[in-house]
Amino acid sequence: MRVLYGIHGTGHGHAMRGLTIARQLSRHEFLFVASDDAVAVLEPEFAVHRMPNLGTAFKNYRVDICATIARALPLLMRRRRYIDELLRVIDEFKPDVCMTDLEYFVPRAAEVAGLPCLTLDHQHIITCCRHELPPGMWVDAIVQGLTPRYLFRPTGDTLIISFYAPPVLARYNARIAPPILRGSVLSLAPRDDGHVLVYQSNSTHRNLVDFLLTATERTCYVYGYNRTEGREGNVVFMRKSEEEFLRLLEGCAYVVLGGGHTLMSEALHLGKPILTLPLGAMVEQRFNALYIERLNYGMQATMHGLTPDLLRRFESRLPEFRAAISAQNFCGNDSVFRMTDHFIRNGCLP
């Protein structure tokens, strides 16, 4: 069977999820549609048709609204051109089904071509589920939820990958499964060597470095900053290396990160408590942080609310967080692979 698979290009989480699925279901033939960061992840192993996609721009630990709109408007104005381009790809590749992980054009081309399309991502946890939100999140959830609801609207079948599972709204044909974990993470043997792993993917802020310098004596290995080597006190700036990153994740006491679902899921699978610093303008990150705290897997904070007392309180609760994490299953590989394979073979979820 042949699969045309659209992948959101910003960051590596979407691409790693698609790559893991395609590797596991290698009996099927995959052609990816992707842009930006996703191309480098996918292209070494699978065919990729490069096509721009709607994405988010960041600056100074905030969403750059102007840059995001400036990128989106030309694409939306020329959407007919890109859909026609994909229809030509469909004519040549002849896929049996399509899949989308927060990609804009593939589901629209699939609809025109009359092909089944599976939405498989995490973002639709926002729109397809019922949540009990604190008062301060309702407006943002409604306004920012318009993007996954309309621009990346769920298709006929939706498979949500998530470490938390709120009730699915009856009007959606959606399922929730635990996260997909790559093989390199599943092979790790977690331990506690005492250090802290710090990861910032979308945007960075000096406040975090100053916080780590003053709030803890633990060695903090920091990824994501323009400075990729050298040391300030207990803060060590790291160059990007998947092997070294996984080694540090395997042995860390806990993780400090933004609000990305992929690394959260990997950390939880390895039993690591999380201090999350979600971007305020990214509602998905705020949902993830809310559930990290609500399920007692860690704490959330804002970049401008970092104080030594915050970290002391967090570290004092590490045994409590680890106990809550150890009681749950954070690997949904078997169920996700089974349901995805069923969709590819039958055009619907089981």
C-alpha positions as CSV (number, residue, x, y, z in Angstrom):
1,M,0.0,0.0,0.0
2,R,1.1,3.6,-0.7
3,V,0.8,6.5,1.7
4,L,1.2,10.2,1.1
5,Y,2.1,11.7,4.5
6,G,2.1,15.4,5.2
7,I,4.4,16.6,8.0
8,H,4.5,19.9,9.8
9,G,8.0,21.3,9.3
10,T,8.7,23.4,12.4
11,G,10.9,21.6,15.0
12,H,11.6,17.9,15.0
13,G,8.7,16.3,16.9
14,H,6.3,15.9,14.0
15,A,9.0,14.5,11.7
16,M,10.3,12.1,14.3
17,R,6.8,10.8,14.8
18,G,6.3,10.2,11.1
19,L,9.8,8.7,10.7
20,T,9.1,6.2,13.5
21,I,5.8,5.2,12.0
22,A,7.3,4.8,8.5
23,R,10.2,2.7,9.8
24,Q,7.8,0.4,11.7
25,L,5.4,0.0,8.8
26,S,8.0,-0.4,6.1
27,R,5.9,-3.0,4.3
28,H,4.0,0.1,3.0
29,E,5.6,2.7,0.7
30,F,5.7,6.3,2.1
31,L,6.1,9.6,0.3
32,F,6.4,12.5,2.7
33,V,5.3,16.1,2.0
34,A,7.4,18.4,4.2
35,S,9.4,21.6,4.6
36,D,11.9,23.3,7.0
37,D,13.3,21.2,9.8
38,A,11.4,18.0,8.8
39,V,13.2,17.6,5.5
40,A,16.6,16.9,7.2
41,V,15.0,14.3,9.5
42,L,13.0,12.4,6.8
43,E,15.1,12.7,3.6
44,P,18.0,10.4,4.6
45,E,15.6,7.4,4.7
46,F,12.4,8.3,2.7
47,A,11.3,10.2,-0.4
48,V,10.2,13.7,0.4
49,H,8.3,16.1,-1.8
50,R,9.3,19.6,-0.5
51,M,6.4,21.9,-0.1
52,P,6.0,25.0,2.3
53,N,3.6,24.7,5.2
54,L,2.1,27.1,7.7
55,G,4.4,27.5,10.6
56,T,5.2,29.6,13.7
57,A,8.0,32.1,14.0
58,F,9.6,32.9,17.4
59,K,11.6,35.8,18.8
60,N,12.7,36.5,22.4
61,Y,10.8,33.6,23.9
62,R,7.6,34.7,22.3
63,V,5.6,33.9,19.2
64,D,6.4,36.5,16.5
65,I,2.9,37.2,15.4
66,C,3.9,39.5,12.5
67,A,6.4,37.1,11.1
68,T,4.0,34.2,11.5
69,I,1.3,36.1,9.6
70,A,3.7,37.3,7.0
71,R,4.7,33.7,6.3
72,A,1.1,32.3,6.2
73,L,-0.7,34.9,4.0
74,P,1.2,34.2,0.8
75,L,0.8,30.5,1.2
76,L,-3.0,30.8,1.8
77,M,-3.4,33.2,-1.1
78,R,-1.6,30.6,-3.3
79,R,-3.2,27.5,-1.7
80,R,-4.9,26.5,-5.0
81,R,-1.6,26.3,-6.7
82,Y,-0.1,24.0,-4.0
83,I,-3.2,21.8,-3.9
84,D,-3.0,21.4,-7.7
85,E,0.7,20.5,-7.3
86,L,-0.2,17.8,-4.8
87,L,-2.9,16.5,-7.1
88,R,-0.2,16.0,-9.7
89,V,1.9,14.1,-7.1
90,I,-1.2,12.0,-6.3
91,D,-1.6,11.2,-10.0
92,E,2.0,10.0,-10.2
93,F,2.5,8.3,-6.8
94,K,-1.0,6.8,-6.7
95,P,-1.4,6.6,-2.9
96,D,-4.1,4.4,-1.4
97,V,-4.5,6.7,1.6
98,C,-3.1,10.0,2.9
99,M,-2.0,11.0,6.4
100,T,-1.3,14.4,8.0
101,D,0.6,15.5,11.0
102,L,-0.4,19.2,11.2
103,E,0.2,19.7,7.5
104,Y,-2.2,22.1,5.6
105,F,-2.2,21.0,2.0
106,V,-2.3,17.2,2.0
107,P,-5.8,16.7,3.6
108,R,-7.2,19.3,1.1
109,A,-5.7,17.5,-1.9
110,A,-6.9,14.1,-0.5
111,E,-10.4,15.5,-0.2
112,V,-10.4,16.6,-3.9
113,A,-8.9,13.3,-5.0
114,G,-11.4,11.3,-2.9
115,L,-8.8,9.6,-0.8
116,P,-9.1,8.7,2.9
117,C,-7.0,10.9,5.1
118,L,-5.9,10.2,8.7
119,T,-5.1,13.0,11.1
120,L,-2.3,11.8,13.4
121,D,-0.9,14.4,15.7
122,H,-1.0,15.8,19.3
123,Q,-2.4,19.3,18.6
124,H,-6.0,18.1,18.2
125,I,-6.1,17.2,21.9
126,I,-7.1,20.9,22.1
127,T,-10.1,20.8,19.8
128,C,-11.4,17.2,19.9
129,C,-11.5,16.8,23.7
130,R,-13.3,18.3,26.7
131,H,-11.1,20.1,29.2
132,E,-11.5,21.7,32.6
133,L,-9.4,24.9,32.2
134,P,-8.5,27.6,34.7
135,P,-10.2,30.9,34.0
136,G,-7.1,32.5,32.6
137,M,-6.8,29.9,29.8
138,W,-10.3,29.9,28.3
139,V,-10.0,32.9,26.0
140,D,-6.6,31.8,24.7
141,A,-7.9,28.3,24.2
142,I,-10.8,29.5,22.1
143,V,-8.8,32.0,20.1
144,Q,-5.7,30.0,19.5
145,G,-7.8,26.8,19.1
146,L,-9.1,28.2,15.8
147,T,-5.8,27.1,14.1
148,P,-6.2,23.4,14.7
149,R,-9.9,23.6,14.4
150,Y,-10.0,25.3,11.0
151,L,-6.6,25.7,9.3
152,F,-5.6,22.2,10.4
153,R,-9.1,20.8,10.8
154,P,-9.4,17.2,11.8
155,T,-10.2,14.8,9.0
156,G,-12.7,11.9,9.1
157,D,-10.5,9.8,11.2
158,T,-8.2,11.3,13.9
159,L,-5.7,9.6,16.1
160,I,-4.4,11.8,18.9
161,I,-1.0,10.9,20.4
162,S,-0.8,12.2,24.0
163,F,0.6,11.5,27.5
164,Y,-2.8,12.7,28.9
165,A,-6.3,11.6,27.8
166,P,-9.2,13.9,28.4
167,P,-12.6,12.8,27.2
168,V,-13.1,12.9,23.4
169,L,-16.1,15.1,22.2
170,A,-18.8,12.9,20.6
171,R,-18.9,14.9,17.4
172,Y,-15.3,13.8,16.4
173,N,-14.3,10.3,15.2
174,A,-11.1,10.5,17.3
175,R,-9.1,8.1,19.4
176,I,-6.3,8.9,21.9
177,A,-3.2,6.7,22.3
178,P,-0.1,7.1,24.5
179,P,3.0,8.6,22.8
180,I,5.0,7.1,20.0
181,L,8.6,6.6,21.2
182,R,11.6,6.2,18.9
183,G,13.7,3.1,19.2
184,S,16.7,5.0,20.5
185,V,14.7,6.1,23.5
186,L,13.2,2.7,24.2
187,S,16.7,1.3,24.4
188,L,17.8,3.6,27.2
189,A,18.3,2.4,30.8
190,P,17.3,5.4,33.0
191,R,19.3,6.3,36.1
192,D,19.9,9.3,38.2
193,D,23.4,10.8,37.9
194,G,22.3,14.0,39.5
195,H,22.6,16.5,36.6
196,V,19.8,18.5,35.0
197,L,19.0,18.4,31.2
198,V,17.7,21.7,29.9
199,Y,16.2,22.0,26.4
200,Q,14.8,25.0,24.6
201,S,13.7,24.4,21.0
202,N,11.7,27.3,19.7
203,S,13.2,30.4,21.4
204,T,15.6,31.2,24.2
205,H,15.9,33.7,27.0
206,R,18.8,34.7,29.2
207,N,16.6,34.6,32.3
208,L,16.7,30.8,32.2
209,V,20.5,30.7,32.3
210,D,20.7,33.2,35.2
211,F,18.1,31.1,37.1
212,L,20.1,27.9,36.7
213,L,23.3,29.7,37.9
214,T,21.6,31.0,41.1
215,A,19.0,28.3,41.9
216,T,21.0,25.1,41.9
217,E,24.4,23.7,42.3
218,R,23.7,20.7,40.0
219,T,25.4,20.7,36.7
220,C,22.9,21.8,34.0
221,Y,23.5,20.7,30.4
222,V,21.8,23.3,28.2
223,Y,20.6,22.7,24.6
224,G,19.0,25.1,22.2
225,Y,21.0,28.4,22.7
226,N,23.2,30.0,20.0
227,R,26.1,29.3,22.3
228,T,26.9,25.7,21.7
229,E,30.0,25.2,23.8
230,G,31.7,26.5,26.9
231,R,30.6,26.9,30.5
232,E,29.3,29.5,33.0
233,G,29.5,28.1,36.5
234,N,27.3,25.1,36.7
235,V,25.8,25.7,33.2
236,V,27.3,23.8,30.3
237,F,26.2,24.8,26.8
238,M,25.9,21.8,24.5
239,R,26.3,21.4,20.8
240,K,23.5,19.5,19.0
241,S,24.2,15.7,19.1
242,E,21.4,13.2,19.4
243,E,23.7,10.5,20.9
244,E,25.0,12.8,23.6
245,F,21.6,14.3,24.3
246,L,20.1,10.9,24.9
247,R,22.9,9.9,27.2
248,L,22.3,13.0,29.3
249,L,18.5,12.4,29.2
250,E,19.1,8.8,30.4
251,G,21.0,9.9,33.4
252,C,19.5,13.2,34.4
253,A,17.6,13.9,37.7
254,Y,15.0,15.9,35.9
255,V,14.3,17.9,32.8
256,V,13.7,21.6,32.3
257,L,12.1,22.4,28.9
258,G,9.6,24.5,27.1
259,G,6.3,22.9,26.4
260,G,6.9,20.5,23.5
261,H,5.0,17.2,23.7
262,T,7.7,14.9,22.2
263,L,10.5,15.5,24.7
264,M,7.9,15.6,27.6
265,S,6.8,12.1,26.5
266,E,10.3,10.8,26.3
267,A,11.2,12.2,29.7
268,L,8.1,10.7,31.3
269,H,8.7,7.3,29.8
270,L,12.2,7.4,31.4
271,G,10.7,8.5,34.8
272,K,12.0,12.0,34.7
273,P,10.1,14.8,36.5
274,I,9.6,18.0,34.4
275,L,9.8,21.7,35.1
276,T,8.1,23.2,32.0
277,L,8.2,26.7,30.8
278,P,5.5,27.0,28.1
279,L,5.4,29.8,25.6
280,G,2.4,31.9,26.6
281,A,1.3,32.4,23.1
282,M,1.3,28.7,22.2
283,V,-1.9,27.2,23.6
284,E,-0.7,23.6,23.0
285,Q,2.3,24.1,25.2
286,R,0.1,25.6,27.9
287,F,-2.2,22.6,27.8
288,N,0.8,20.3,28.1
289,A,2.1,22.3,31.1
290,L,-1.3,22.3,32.7
291,Y,-1.5,18.5,32.6
292,I,2.1,18.0,33.7
293,E,1.2,19.9,36.9
294,R,-2.4,18.5,37.2
295,L,-1.2,14.9,36.9
296,N,1.7,15.5,39.4
297,Y,4.4,14.8,36.9
298,G,6.2,18.1,37.7
299,M,5.6,21.9,37.8
300,Q,5.1,24.7,35.3
301,A,6.5,28.2,35.5
302,T,6.9,31.3,33.4
303,M,10.2,32.5,32.1
304,H,9.8,35.7,34.1
305,G,8.7,33.9,37.3
306,L,11.8,31.9,37.8
307,T,13.2,32.2,41.4
308,P,15.5,30.1,43.5
309,D,12.5,29.3,45.8
310,L,10.6,27.8,42.8
311,L,13.4,25.3,42.1
312,R,13.8,24.4,45.8
313,R,10.1,23.6,46.0
314,F,10.3,21.6,42.7
315,E,13.4,19.6,43.9
316,S,11.8,18.9,47.3
317,R,8.9,17.1,45.4
318,L,11.0,15.0,43.1
319,P,10.1,11.7,44.9
320,E,6.4,12.6,44.7
321,F,6.6,13.3,41.0
322,R,8.6,10.1,40.3
323,A,6.0,8.0,42.1
324,A,3.1,9.5,40.0
325,I,5.1,9.0,36.7
326,S,6.0,5.4,37.5
327,A,2.3,4.5,37.9
328,Q,1.6,5.3,34.2
329,N,2.4,3.9,30.7
330,F,3.8,6.4,28.3
331,C,4.5,4.1,25.3
332,G,1.7,3.7,22.8
333,N,3.8,2.3,20.0
334,D,2.0,-1.1,19.6
335,S,-1.5,0.4,19.6
336,V,-0.6,3.3,17.3
337,F,1.2,1.0,14.8
338,R,-1.7,-1.4,14.8
339,M,-4.3,1.3,14.3
340,T,-2.3,3.1,11.6
341,D,-1.6,-0.1,9.7
342,H,-5.4,-0.9,9.8
343,F,-6.1,2.6,8.4
344,I,-3.6,2.1,5.6
345,R,-5.0,-1.2,4.6
346,N,-8.7,-0.4,5.1
347,G,-9.1,3.4,4.8
348,C,-10.5,3.7,8.3
349,L,-9.5,3.3,11.9
350,P,-10.5,-0.1,13.6
